[in-house]
Amino acid sequence: MKLKAVAMALVLALTLSGCSFVGLDAQTLMHPPKPTGEKADIHALLESKTDGKMTLKYPRSGDYRSAIITHDMCGDKNDEAMAIYQKGEETSGTNIMFMKKDGKWVDMGSFSNPAAQVDKVCFGDLDGDGKDEAVVGWGSSLNNTSTICVYYYKNGKMNELKLEQAYTELAVMDFDGDGRDEIFTANVSVGDQPALARLFRVKDGAVEVMGSCRMDSGVTKYASVQAGLINEKQNGIVLDGAKNAGSLVTELLYWDKKSKVLESPFYDAKTQTANYTMRNTSVVSKDINGDKIIEVPIVSLMPGHSGEKTDDTAYITNWHRYDTQTNTFVRVMSMVLNYSDGYWFLMPDMWRGRVTTKMDTVTRTITFYEWKAAGKNSGTAGEALLKIQVFSQKEWDSGTGTAGFYKLLDSDNAVFAASSPSPGNALSLSISDVKSSFELISQD
């Protein structure tokens, strides 16, 4: 009992003091929970193949992050399984086993790769046979050592097709609309190697390059990658790349079916950049309005701001879709984004160029002011038109500092509220307009 009491006291002391032992963390002290259901049977097959000596490996990125993934790869509308693991005490090399349920789970193909980990797993019908292939990126995209293998079902077993292609980003999608998926890779510039995008297809049992194009040479990594519709009729991929000094640029690529070329319309060959889309804010491309089309953010400073401070609320973020027929941007909506508090406010057209903002991080308040221009690049802030403030639920319930505010919505013990200090101003908005223009930033 004394030993137990001493142990409990030690744990309590460490917890309260914030101390920790070097080398002991959640990963070393905890083990993943044992699989249940179907995955328990799959796990049992793995253990029988490895004498119970194995370590499950988890993909580092992408939509599939489990070490055991189920997906229909035989085209029979039943899910097969793939498991990623290392044998025994191995620290290099990774194995992948494909399994099919035939009364019980059976091995239908096992492969090994010298890479120490899996970066990404994708699925797509690359050869048009109605069956999805598994596309696996082996290695780490952090140092451009990832390579790609395609695993496909044929003659009752899984087969491997190697693509010795290093990449920084990987995507699988039908780029050319022919009903077959293609493999897209993007590489940042390393040493003398230029930043390059490539599009591959599987044809006659082999992988061939469909097209390639240069990309922004200053990008060091990608903050976001979105694949899907870039307008009503065109699939493409949109990458937001991080450059030095904390800036982001957007690169959009698509396959032009008429010219049969991989296009990168934002890339400027003279400067080797996509600097037209460069911004000092943290906003990345996404489907902002739920229309299933990826919109690209183009930002502009509010009047009276210099851009010296990286504050998202000092900018108007203008969301555009790209029209590949006319090679022009089409503006969808404009807004002020507040990432620190997790919301955006839709800017009415009558405010464009006539309103500026001020952010108070202490009170968690954005104030919108009328801007009284005194020249092309000068002016002063006039009346306050709108305040948006975040209160704790306790503050709101007690009425602390809430006079004149009305609730927009509440979420996670926080109340988002607004007030209209100058209702008589021609630029002031009605309460219903303010409420309809306010939205929390989605986490997808």
C-alpha positions in Angstrom: 0.0 0.0 0.0 2.9 2.4 0.8 4.5 1.7 -2.6 1.2 2.4 -4.3 0.7 5.6 -2.4 4.2 6.8 -3.2 3.6 6.0 -6.9 0.4 8.0 -6.9 2.0 10.9 -5.2 4.8 11.0 -7.7 2.3 11.0 -10.6 0.4 13.8 -9.0 3.5 15.8 -8.4 4.6 15.5 -12.0 1.2 16.4 -13.3 0.9 19.5 -11.2 4.4 20.7 -11.8 4.3 20.2 -15.6 7.5 18.1 -15.4 8.2 15.2 -17.7 10.9 12.6 -18.1 13.1 12.9 -21.3 12.3 10.1 -23.7 8.9 9.2 -22.2 5.9 10.4 -24.3 2.5 9.3 -25.3 3.9 7.2 -28.2 6.3 5.2 -26.0 4.0 4.8 -23.0 0.9 3.8 -24.9 0.0 1.1 -27.5 -2.7 1.4 -30.2 -5.9 -0.3 -29.1 -6.4 -3.8 -30.4 -8.5 -4.0 -33.6 -12.1 -5.3 -33.3 -14.5 -6.9 -35.7 -13.3 -7.4 -39.3 -10.0 -5.8 -38.6 -9.4 -8.2 -35.7 -9.5 -11.1 -38.2 -7.2 -9.2 -40.5 -4.9 -8.6 -37.6 -4.9 -12.3 -36.8 -3.8 -13.2 -40.3 -1.0 -10.7 -40.1 0.2 -12.2 -36.8 0.1 -15.7 -38.3 2.3 -14.5 -41.2 4.8 -12.7 -39.0 4.8 -15.0 -35.9 3.2 -12.2 -34.0 6.3 -10.0 -34.4 5.2 -6.9 -36.3 4.7 -3.2 -36.0 1.8 -1.5 -37.9 2.8 1.5 -40.0 0.5 4.4 -40.6 0.4 6.7 -43.7 1.7 10.2 -42.9 -0.8 12.1 -45.1 -3.9 11.8 -47.3 -7.4 10.5 -46.8 -6.4 7.0 -45.6 -4.4 7.2 -42.4 -5.0 3.7 -41.0 -2.5 0.8 -41.1 -5.3 -1.5 -42.1 -7.4 -0.1 -45.0 -10.4 -1.7 -46.6 -11.4 -1.0 -50.2 -12.9 -2.8 -53.2 -9.9 -3.6 -55.4 -11.3 -6.6 -57.2 -14.4 -4.9 -58.6 -16.7 -7.4 -56.9 -18.4 -4.8 -54.7 -16.8 -6.4 -51.7 -14.0 -4.7 -49.8 -10.6 -6.2 -49.8 -8.0 -5.2 -47.2 -4.4 -4.0 -47.2 -2.2 -3.8 -44.2 1.1 -1.9 -43.8 3.6 -3.1 -41.3 7.2 -3.8 -40.4 8.4 -7.3 -39.4 10.0 -8.1 -36.0 12.6 -5.6 -35.0 13.1 -4.1 -38.5 13.7 -0.3 -38.5 14.1 0.0 -42.3 11.9 -1.4 -45.0 8.1 -1.7 -44.9 5.7 -4.4 -46.0 2.3 -4.4 -47.5 -0.1 -7.3 -47.6 -3.4 -7.5 -49.6 -6.1 -9.8 -48.3 -9.4 -11.1 -49.7 -12.2 -12.6 -47.7 -13.1 -16.1 -49.0 -15.0 -17.4 -46.0 -12.0 -16.2 -44.0 -9.3 -13.6 -44.8 -6.5 -15.0 -47.1 -3.3 -13.4 -48.5 -3.6 -12.4 -52.1 -0.3 -10.7 -52.4 2.5 -9.4 -50.2 5.2 -6.9 -51.1 8.2 -5.2 -49.5 9.7 -1.8 -50.0 13.0 -0.4 -48.7 11.3 2.8 -47.5 10.9 3.1 -43.8 7.4 4.5 -44.0 4.4 5.2 -46.2 3.6 8.7 -47.1 0.2 8.4 -48.8 -2.3 5.9 -50.0 -4.7 6.7 -52.9 -7.2 4.6 -54.9 -8.4 5.1 -58.5 -9.2 3.1 -61.7 -6.0 3.8 -63.7 -6.5 1.3 -66.5 -10.3 1.6 -67.1 -11.0 -2.0 -66.2 -13.7 -1.0 -63.6 -11.4 -2.0 -60.7 -9.6 0.5 -58.4 -5.9 0.2 -58.1 -4.1 1.2 -54.9 -1.5 3.9 -55.4 1.1 4.0 -52.6 3.6 6.7 -52.1 6.6 5.1 -50.2 8.9 7.2 -48.1 8.7 10.7 -46.9 7.6 13.7 -49.0 9.6 15.9 -46.6 12.9 15.2 -48.3 11.6 14.3 -51.8 12.5 10.6 -51.4 9.0 9.3 -51.9 8.5 6.8 -54.7 5.2 5.4 -56.1 4.0 1.9 -56.6 0.7 0.9 -58.2 -0.9 -2.3 -56.9 -3.5 -4.0 -59.2 -5.7 -7.1 -59.2 -5.2 -9.6 -62.0 -5.4 -13.4 -62.4 -6.6 -13.8 -58.9 -3.8 -12.0 -57.1 -2.4 -8.5 -56.5 0.5 -7.3 -58.7 3.0 -4.5 -58.4 3.9 -1.8 -60.9 6.8 0.4 -59.8 7.0 4.1 -60.8 10.4 5.4 -59.8 9.2 8.9 -59.3 10.1 11.1 -56.3 7.5 13.7 -55.4 6.5 16.3 -52.9 2.7 16.0 -53.5 0.7 13.2 -55.0 -2.9 13.0 -56.2 -5.0 10.5 -58.2 -7.9 11.8 -60.3 -9.5 11.7 -63.8 -7.8 14.8 -65.2 -8.7 14.3 -68.9 -12.3 13.1 -68.6 -11.7 9.7 -70.3 -13.1 7.7 -67.4 -9.6 6.6 -66.2 -7.8 8.1 -63.3 -4.3 9.6 -63.7 -1.4 10.1 -61.2 -0.3 13.7 -60.6 2.9 14.6 -58.8 4.4 17.9 -57.9 8.0 18.6 -56.8 9.4 21.7 -55.1 12.8 22.9 -56.4 15.8 21.2 -54.8 19.3 22.2 -55.7 19.6 22.3 -59.5 16.3 20.4 -59.9 13.5 22.8 -61.0 10.0 22.7 -59.4 8.0 20.4 -61.7 4.6 18.9 -62.1 3.9 15.7 -64.0 0.9 13.8 -65.0 1.1 10.0 -65.5 -1.2 7.4 -66.9 -1.2 3.6 -67.0 -1.3 2.3 -70.6 -0.8 -1.3 -71.8 0.4 -2.3 -68.4 3.1 0.4 -68.2 3.2 3.9 -66.8 3.9 6.8 -69.2 4.2 10.6 -68.8 1.2 12.4 -70.3 2.6 15.9 -69.7 4.7 18.1 -67.4 5.1 21.8 -66.6 7.2 24.1 -64.5 6.1 25.4 -61.1 7.0 28.3 -58.8 10.7 27.9 -58.0 10.4 29.7 -54.6 8.0 27.3 -53.0 9.5 25.3 -50.2 6.5 23.2 -49.3 2.8 22.9 -49.9 0.4 24.1 -47.2 -2.7 22.8 -49.0 -3.5 20.6 -52.0 -7.1 20.3 -53.4 -8.1 18.2 -56.4 -11.5 18.4 -58.1 -13.5 20.8 -60.1 -11.9 24.2 -60.8 -15.0 25.3 -62.8 -18.3 23.8 -63.8 -16.7 21.5 -66.5 -13.0 21.2 -65.7 -11.1 19.0 -63.2 -7.8 20.2 -61.9 -5.6 20.5 -58.9 -4.9 23.6 -56.8 -1.8 23.8 -54.6 -1.1 26.5 -52.1 2.7 26.8 -51.7 4.6 28.3 -48.8 7.5 30.7 -49.7 10.1 32.5 -47.6 8.9 35.2 -45.3 5.7 33.5 -44.6 4.0 34.2 -47.9 1.7 31.8 -49.9 1.1 31.5 -53.6 -1.5 29.4 -55.4 -0.8 27.2 -58.4 -3.6 25.8 -60.5 -3.0 23.0 -63.0 -5.3 21.2 -65.4 -5.2 19.0 -68.5 -6.2 20.9 -71.7 -8.0 18.2 -73.8 -7.7 20.2 -77.0 -4.0 21.0 -76.9 -3.2 17.8 -74.8 -1.0 19.8 -72.5 -0.7 20.1 -68.7 -1.5 23.8 -68.1 -0.3 26.0 -65.3 -1.9 29.4 -66.0 -0.7 31.2 -62.9 3.0 30.4 -63.6 5.1 33.2 -65.1 8.0 31.7 -67.1 10.0 35.0 -66.9 10.1 35.2 -63.1 9.6 31.4 -62.6 6.9 32.3 -60.0 3.2 32.4 -59.5 3.5 35.7 -57.7 0.2 37.1 -59.0 -1.5 35.0 -56.3 1.0 35.8 -53.6 -0.3 36.9 -50.2 0.9 37.4 -46.7 -2.2 35.8 -45.1 -2.8 32.2 -44.0 -5.9 31.6 -46.2 -5.7 28.6 -48.6 -7.8 27.6 -51.6 -11.0 25.7 -50.9 -14.7 25.3 -51.9 -15.8 28.3 -49.9 -19.5 28.3 -50.9 -20.4 24.6 -51.1 -20.8 24.5 -54.9 -18.2 21.7 -55.3 -15.8 24.0 -57.1 -12.4 24.9 -55.7 -12.1 28.7 -55.3 -8.8 30.6 -55.2 -8.2 33.4 -52.7 -6.8 36.7 -54.0 -6.3 39.2 -51.2 -6.1 43.0 -51.1 -5.4 45.3 -48.2 -8.1 47.3 -46.6 -7.7 51.1 -46.9 -5.3 52.5 -44.3 -3.3 49.3 -43.8 0.3 48.9 -45.0 0.6 45.1 -44.9 3.6 45.3 -42.6 1.8 43.2 -40.0 0.4 39.7 -41.0 -3.1 40.2 -39.8 -5.8 38.4 -41.9 -8.5 40.9 -40.8 -6.6 43.7 -42.5 -7.3 42.2 -45.9 -10.3 41.6 -48.0 -10.2 38.0 -49.3 -11.7 37.8 -52.7 -12.6 34.2 -53.7 -12.4 33.4 -57.5 -13.0 30.4 -59.7 -10.9 30.1 -62.8 -12.5 30.1 -66.2 -10.3 28.0 -68.5 -12.2 29.0 -71.6 -11.4 32.7 -71.2 -8.3 32.4 -69.0 -9.9 34.8 -66.5 -10.8 34.9 -62.8 -14.5 35.1 -61.9 -15.1 36.6 -58.5 -17.5 34.5 -56.3 -17.5 36.5 -53.1 -15.5 38.7 -50.8 -15.0 38.5 -47.1 -13.0 39.4 -44.0 -11.5 36.3 -42.4 -10.7 36.0 -38.7 -8.7 32.8 -38.3 -7.8 33.4 -34.7 -11.4 33.4 -33.7 -12.6 31.1 -36.5 -15.1 33.1 -38.5 -15.6 35.1 -41.6 -17.8 38.1 -42.5 -19.1 38.5 -46.0 -18.3 42.0 -47.4 -21.3 43.8 -49.1 -20.4 45.3 -52.4 -21.2 48.8 -51.2 -18.4 48.5 -48.6 -15.7 47.7 -51.1 -13.1 50.5 -50.9 -15.3 52.5 -48.5 -14.7 50.5 -45.3 -11.7 49.5 -43.3 -11.1 47.4 -40.2 -9.3 47.4 -36.8 -8.6 44.3 -34.8 -8.3 44.2 -31.0 -6.9 40.9 -30.0 -7.4 41.6 -26.3 -11.1 42.0 -26.5 -11.4 39.7 -29.5 -13.1 42.4 -31.5 -13.1 43.4 -35.1 -14.5 46.9 -35.8 -15.5 48.0 -39.3 -15.1 51.8 -39.9 -16.3 54.0 -42.7 -13.2 55.0 -44.7 -13.0 58.7 -45.7 -10.5 58.9 -48.6 -8.4 62.0 -48.9 -6.5 60.9 -51.9 -5.4 57.8 -53.7 -3.4 56.3 -50.8 -4.6 58.4 -47.9 -7.6 59.0 -45.7 -9.0 58.6 -42.2 -11.3 56.2 -40.4 -14.8 57.7 -39.8 -17.7 56.3 -37.9 -17.7 52.8 -36.6 -20.3 50.8 -38.6 -20.1 47.3 -37.1 -18.4 45.6 -34.2 -18.0 41.8 -34.0 -16.8 40.5 -30.6 -16.3 37.0 -29.1 -17.5 36.6 -25.5 -17.2 33.7 -23.2 -20.5 32.1 -22.3 -20.0 33.3 -18.8 -19.5 36.9 -19.9 -22.5 36.8 -22.1 -24.8 35.3 -19.4 -23.6 37.8 -16.9 -23.9 40.8 -19.3 -20.3 41.8 -18.8 -19.5 44.3 -21.6 -22.4 43.1 -23.7 -24.5 46.3 -23.8 -25.7 47.1 -27.3 -24.6 43.7 -28.7 -26.9 41.1 -30.2 -26.1 37.4 -30.5 -25.0 36.0 -33.9 -24.5 32.4 -32.7 -22.7 30.4 -30.0 -20.3 27.5 -30.3 -17.9 25.7 -27.9 -18.7 27.9 -24.9 -18.2 31.1 -26.9 -20.8 33.6 -28.0 -20.3 35.6 -31.2 -22.1 38.9 -31.1 -22.3 42.1 -33.0 -23.3 45.7 -32.4 -24.1 48.6 -34.9 -22.7 51.8 -33.3 -23.9 54.1 -36.2 -27.3 52.9 -37.4 -28.0 56.2 -39.1 -25.0 55.9 -41.4 -25.9 55.1 -45.0 -23.3 52.3 -45.0 -24.7 50.6 -41.8 -26.2 47.1 -42.2 -29.4 45.8 -40.8 -29.3 43.1 -38.1 -30.6 40.5 -40.5 -27.9 41.4 -43.1 -25.2 41.1 -40.4 -26.5 37.7 -39.3 -26.7 36.4 -42.8 -23.2 37.6 -43.6 -21.6 35.9 -40.6 -20.3 32.3 -40.7 -18.0 30.1 -38.8 -15.0 28.8 -40.7 -15.5 25.1 -41.5 -12.8 22.7 -40.3 -12.8 20.5 -43.5 
